[in-house]
Amino acid sequence: MFTALGRWAIIRFSIVAAILLTLGRAGKSILAFEGRAATRTVILKQIYFTGLEASGIIMTIALILGTVIITQVVSLVGDNGFLTGKILVWVVLRELAPLLTAIVVIARSGTAIAAELGAMKINGEIESLEMMGIPSEHYLIFPRIAGVTISMVILTVYFVLTAFIGSFLIASVGWHVPYEQFIQGILTALGGKEVVVPLLKSVLFGLCTSATCCCFGLSVDRSVTEIPQVATKGVMFSLFVVFFMDALVTYVSSL
């Protein structure tokens, strides 16, 4: 049992080390970012795919989540709009918005990044870039990490705004909750920590998930059958990282 546990720990630590190395390689590209039009183009394309194209599903989930939460809260506390607004901030803003946004991004973009990089490596495209003097971290890794991270932050803010507006409409029209109390409860609970913590989570989720999927995508050898395998592993490990980071940041912020 101890042998298996040690083997599991060594594998996980090696994966984490590879992810941190990938982040380090992407960080070095920041110094060479100025003037690289091709890199900027890839970043904008990644933001379009990860951010803009995912806005519809984010809006749908946020509206449904806001409706469910406001319905449950009102059924418990009645027309107490002040408490309803505070609970919405605590539940949606601090916890569910960055977490659910990360899950959607992993499901859409994480899989695509791992599969795309895996296919490029098998087809020899990455080797060709290196032969032309174009480092893979400049053109492949950094733009994807930057694009996913920027999109994660924007989608989290979009998720929060949509959930709040949907909850406000449901509470006011469906349950006749006084909107003055509702807004007052949100503003009362909306402190500096409630703004910083979700933004910090979204940045960490974007960096870690994109680097994880890039790392797994670049780990393929020469077999096409490895592409779906690394895509699945990248998604599953990204989910593990997201939940771990979410618990860690929540615990640290509560101290």
C-alpha positions, 0 to 999 in steps of 0.5 A: 500500500505504501509503495502504491501511495508513494508511486502516486505521490511521485507521479502527481509531483512530477505533473505539478513540476511540469505544469510549473515549468510550463508556466515558467516558459510562458512567463519568459515570453512576456519579455519578448511579447512586445512587437510580436504581431503573430503572438497578439493574433493568437491571444485574440483568437484564444480570447474569442474562442474561450471568452466570447463563444462561451458567453452564451452558455455562461449566461444560461448557467448564471441565469438558472443558478440565480433563479434556483438560489433566489427561489431557495433563499426566499422560500426560507427567509421570506421577503427579507431582501436584505438577507437575500442580497447578502446570501447571493453575494456570499454564495454566487460571487465568492464561490460559485461564479469562479468555480462554475466558470472554470468548469465551463472553460475547462470543458470547452477550451481545455480539451481543445488546447490539449488536443490541438497541441497534441495533434500539432506535435504528432504532425511535426508542426511544433518541430517545424516552428522550432527549426524556423527559430520560433520558440513554441512557448512564444507562439503556442504556450504563452498566447493560450495561457494569456488568452484563457486567463483573460477570458476566465476573468471576463467570464467570471465578471459576466457570470456574476452580473448575469446572476445578480440581474436575473436574481433581482428580476426573479425576486422583484417580479416573482416574489415581490421582494423589495428591491431597495432591501435587495440592493442594500443587502448586496452593497452591505455584503460587497466588501473588498474581500468579496471583490478580490477573492473571486478575481484572484480565484479566476486568475489562478484558475486561468493560469493553472488550467491552461498550463495544465492542458498545454503540458498534457498536450505537449506530452504526446509522443508519436501515436494519434491514439494518445491525443484523446488520452492526454485531453482527458487527463488534462481535463481531469487534472485541471478539475483537480487543480481548480477544486484544490485551489478553490479550497486553498484560497477560500481557507486562506481568505477566511483566516 
